[in-house]
Amino acid sequence: MKKLLISILLLPSLALAGSEPTATPFPGAKKGINIWPIEKINMPMKMETIKGIQSFATKGYTDTMETDQSVNLLLGIPKIAAKETSQYDKINNELDTHLRSSLSKFRLSFKFSGIPGMSKENVLGFSPAGGYTHESGWDGMGEFIQLPNLGVCSFTTMAIESVILFKESLQYEVNKKPSDKNISGNWNTGFLYTVNWYTNTRRNSLECANKNLKPENLNQMIHIANQIDESLG
């Protein structure tokens, strides 16, 4: 069954992932990349999404608690990574989604060799994402890293059938491909920095969580995203 991914505030896009045909909830959407004004899209929390885009454009971040769970999850990974990878590296189960220490522990349907230039001490682990078939394996993958300036980060790539990008937040900062960026969070829990970029068949997302608000971190993330994108081919 095709999976609908609706992203509010964090990921200003709507993506359909999967391969089985079904009626789209967005009439007129074609396969691959669609660029629409947000006013055209009927979606939950539409006004909150618009306010989030406007806040990032004017203030440089969106003050919200909607990201608290994502921030806490990322910041908590260094505490469990070593134990989890040690435990689940020994389990031979292709459908298991726990952290593993190496990409060799998974069967992937696409080429991915990890984030370029990452030292082993910066890599916390890998976990599959997206969909799985017995014939091909996983069509998505996540890598978790820890960097001094950026905090705890995750890179996720997954296959999509189509994506609707909001015209109001669209940029082309990752190798001139359709992309968007955002900072959301609060001083109590922390902030989530996001850079997304898209092709006709794949959505890529780099997210970093830390306790500080430093908009210049997005520039370093875009640099890393460019390197990742080039390695994906």
Secondary structure, DSSP 8 states (H G I E B T S, - for coil): --EEEE--SSS-EEEEE-SS----SSTT--SEEEEE-GGG---TTHHHHHHHHHHHHHHSSEE-STTHHHHHHHHHHHHHHHHHHHHHTT---TT--S-BS-GGGS-BSS----STT--GGGEEEEEEEEEEETTTEEEEEEEEEEETTTEEEEEEEEE-SEEEEEGGG-EEEETTEEEEEEEEEETTTEEEEEEEEE-SSEEEEEEEEESS--TTHHHHHHHHHHHHHHHH-
